[in-house]
Amino acid sequence: MHRQIPSGQLDKATNKAPTVIITLASVHDKLMVLRAHKGLQGTQLGLDEDLTPAQQAQKRAAWATFKEAKKVGERVYWHGADLYINHKVVNSPTA
């Protein structure tokens, strides 16, 4: 079931802005959109890549490590489901 929420309003059920799911024609288009995400800084919009169930589990398992590293001032970021701390991958299955 899809609910339509007027522009500028929060979803009363979740108290969050509505999620918009888009399907792009190619991986190339997806990469172009993800690379352009910096244009959204300062807005209330964000992008999140759709992850496979295995990638979601990998990211969930590394979440505590992410929060702890961020708390102590490390440079932390995600690339897909891989967690990077100070530009080094720390949770990739191949790392």
C-alpha positions in Angstrom: 0.0 0.0 0.0 1.4 3.4 -0.9 0.4 6.6 0.9 0.6 9.9 -0.7 1.9 12.6 1.6 1.6 16.3 0.7 4.8 18.1 -0.2 6.7 19.5 2.9 4.8 17.4 5.4 6.0 14.5 7.6 4.5 11.1 7.5 2.4 11.0 10.7 3.0 7.2 11.1 6.8 7.5 11.2 7.4 11.3 11.8 9.8 11.2 8.9 9.8 12.6 5.4 8.4 10.2 2.9 10.6 7.7 1.1 10.7 7.9 -2.6 12.0 4.8 -4.4 13.2 5.2 -8.0 14.4 2.6 -10.5 17.0 3.7 -12.9 17.5 2.3 -16.4 21.2 1.3 -16.0 24.0 0.9 -13.5 25.7 3.9 -15.2 22.7 6.1 -14.4 22.7 4.8 -10.8 26.4 5.7 -10.4 25.8 9.2 -11.9 23.0 9.9 -9.4 25.1 8.6 -6.5 28.1 10.7 -7.5 25.9 13.8 -7.7 24.7 13.4 -4.1 26.9 16.3 -2.8 24.5 18.7 -4.5 22.0 17.7 -1.8 24.1 19.0 1.1 22.2 21.5 3.1 18.9 20.1 2.1 16.7 17.7 3.9 17.1 15.2 1.0 19.4 12.2 1.0 20.2 9.2 -1.1 20.7 5.6 0.0 21.8 2.7 -2.2 19.6 -0.4 -2.2 21.6 -3.2 -0.6 21.2 -6.9 -0.9 20.2 -8.8 2.3 23.8 -10.0 2.7 25.1 -6.4 2.4 22.4 -5.2 4.9 23.5 -7.9 7.4 27.2 -6.8 6.9 26.4 -3.2 7.4 24.2 -3.9 10.5 27.1 -6.0 12.0 29.5 -3.1 11.6 27.2 -0.3 12.9 28.6 -0.3 16.4 32.1 0.0 15.1 31.0 2.9 12.9 29.4 4.8 15.8 32.4 4.2 18.1 34.9 5.4 15.5 32.8 8.5 14.7 32.6 9.3 18.4 36.4 9.4 18.8 36.7 11.6 15.7 37.9 9.1 13.1 37.0 9.7 9.4 34.3 7.1 8.9 32.1 6.5 5.8 30.3 3.7 4.0 30.8 2.6 0.4 27.9 0.3 -0.2 28.1 -2.1 2.8 31.8 -1.6 3.3 32.8 0.5 6.3 35.9 2.7 5.9 37.8 4.2 8.8 40.5 6.7 7.9 40.2 5.6 4.3 40.8 1.8 5.1 38.1 -0.8 4.7 37.5 -2.6 8.0 34.5 -4.8 7.4 34.5 -6.0 3.8 34.3 -9.8 3.4 37.4 -9.6 1.2 39.3 -7.3 3.5 
